[in-house]
Amino acid sequence: MGDEGLGTVVTRVVDDAKAYAQAEVTLWKTVASTRGSQAGIAAGLAAGAVVIALSAVTALLVGAILSLRPVMGPGWATLLVVVVALAIAGLLAKMALSGLKRVTAPLGDKH
């Protein structure tokens, strides 16, 4: 400290604290920006995966209809595949709703 007065030391500490806070804000802005762009890339890749997966499911359903067509005709084959697909979708939706209810239940609720 030497010959510096208390006011000078306090001013220097306050200035250092401001500089530190500004450096922290800059650091976290950089981190947020980097992570945000990485999250955007990940979301784009996930969307691409979903589109390809839906295309594969569509191809599977069309293949099932084409495979069943010689046995039961095109109308009945389509109806059977649509009913089975809707039943599976309903089961998955029911499971999702049940899981969502568990997640949103008040704390301490055992249901």
C-alpha positions as a printed NumPy array, in Angstrom:
array([[  0.   ,   0.   ,   0.   ],
       [  2.797,   2.376,   0.78 ],
       [  1.847,   6.082,   0.647],
       [ -1.578,   5.495,  -0.96 ],
       [ -4.552,   6.573,   1.011],
       [ -7.515,   4.387,   1.826],
       [ -9.659,   6.168,  -0.784],
       [ -7.152,   5.363,  -3.527],
       [ -7.025,   1.706,  -2.507],
       [-10.827,   1.461,  -2.397],
       [-11.075,   3.136,  -5.816],
       [ -8.55 ,   0.684,  -7.263],
       [-10.436,  -2.285,  -5.729],
       [-13.73 ,  -1.011,  -7.168],
       [-12.14 ,  -0.504, -10.604],
       [-10.631,  -4.001, -10.48 ],
       [-14.008,  -5.451,  -9.488],
       [-15.673,  -3.665, -12.421],
       [-13.007,  -4.957, -14.82 ],
       [-13.422,  -8.476, -13.429],
       [-17.214,  -8.303, -13.783],
       [-16.909,  -7.047, -17.366],
       [-14.464,  -9.856, -18.17 ],
       [-16.881, -12.41 , -16.676],
       [-19.778, -11.007, -18.709],
       [-17.66 , -11.169, -21.87 ],
       [-16.64 , -14.735, -21.074],
       [-20.227, -15.891, -20.491],
       [-21.461, -14.11 , -23.623],
       [-18.825, -15.999, -25.6  ],
       [-19.762, -19.284, -23.942],
       [-23.471, -18.677, -24.595],
       [-22.822, -17.749, -28.21 ],
       [-20.694, -20.832, -28.817],
       [-23.136, -23.154, -27.112],
       [-26.061, -21.528, -28.89 ],
       [-24.544, -22.134, -32.293],
       [-23.668, -25.702, -31.307],
       [-27.245, -26.226, -30.112],
       [-28.536, -24.885, -33.427],
       [-26.378, -27.328, -35.361],
       [-27.509, -30.184, -33.111],
       [-31.164, -29.207, -33.585],
       [-30.699, -29.151, -37.36 ],
       [-29.11 , -32.593, -37.315],
       [-31.924, -33.902, -35.095],
       [-34.529, -32.489, -37.488],
       [-32.769, -34.205, -40.384],
       [-32.75 , -37.481, -38.46 ],
       [-36.479, -37.171, -37.77 ],
       [-37.241, -36.524, -41.448],
       [-35.221, -39.557, -42.516],
       [-36.795, -41.734, -39.809],
       [-40.296, -40.688, -40.881],
       [-39.39 , -41.462, -44.485],
       [-38.202, -44.907, -43.425],
       [-41.432, -45.562, -41.508],
       [-43.444, -44.454, -44.543],
       [-41.443, -46.81 , -46.749],
       [-42.024, -49.63 , -44.253],
       [-45.772, -49.014, -44.241],
       [-45.935, -48.867, -48.047],
       [-43.914, -52.069, -48.194],
       [-46.33 , -53.741, -45.775],
       [-49.284, -52.683, -47.928],
       [-47.598, -53.957, -51.088],
       [-46.736, -57.256, -49.386],
       [-50.29 , -57.791, -48.138],
       [-51.963, -56.65 , -51.375],
       [-51.802, -60.043, -53.146],
       [-53.317, -61.77 , -50.124],
       [-56.195, -59.418, -49.297],
       [-56.382, -56.8  , -52.036],
       [-55.172, -53.212, -51.978],
       [-58.071, -51.724, -49.993],
       [-58.017, -54.252, -47.18 ],
       [-54.214, -54.251, -47.052],
       [-54.204, -50.467, -46.704],
       [-56.919, -50.559, -44.061],
       [-55.092, -53.211, -42.032],
       [-51.765, -51.373, -42.141],
       [-53.393, -48.027, -41.234],
       [-55.322, -49.56 , -38.31 ],
       [-52.212, -51.277, -36.932],
       [-50.131, -48.094, -37.369],
       [-52.78 , -46.006, -35.604],
       [-53.001, -48.542, -32.772],
       [-49.231, -48.342, -32.273],
       [-49.379, -44.529, -32.406],
       [-52.179, -44.531, -29.825],
       [-50.21 , -46.807, -27.511],
       [-47.132, -44.578, -27.795],
       [-49.245, -41.468, -27.165],
       [-50.787, -43.062, -24.064],
       [-47.322, -43.952, -22.765],
       [-46.102, -40.409, -23.458],
       [-49.084, -38.878, -21.671],
       [-48.53 , -41.128, -18.675],
       [-44.872, -40.101, -18.527],
       [-45.793, -36.438, -18.875],
       [-48.268, -36.727, -16.005],
       [-45.524, -38.239, -13.82 ],
       [-43.132, -35.439, -14.707],
       [-45.66 , -32.665, -14.042],
       [-47.117, -34.199, -10.868],
       [-46.629, -32.193,  -7.671],
       [-43.659, -33.219,  -5.556],
       [-44.461, -35.972,  -3.1  ],
       [-47.26 , -37.386,  -5.281],
       [-46.604, -41.116,  -5.664],
       [-48.916, -41.619,  -8.684]])
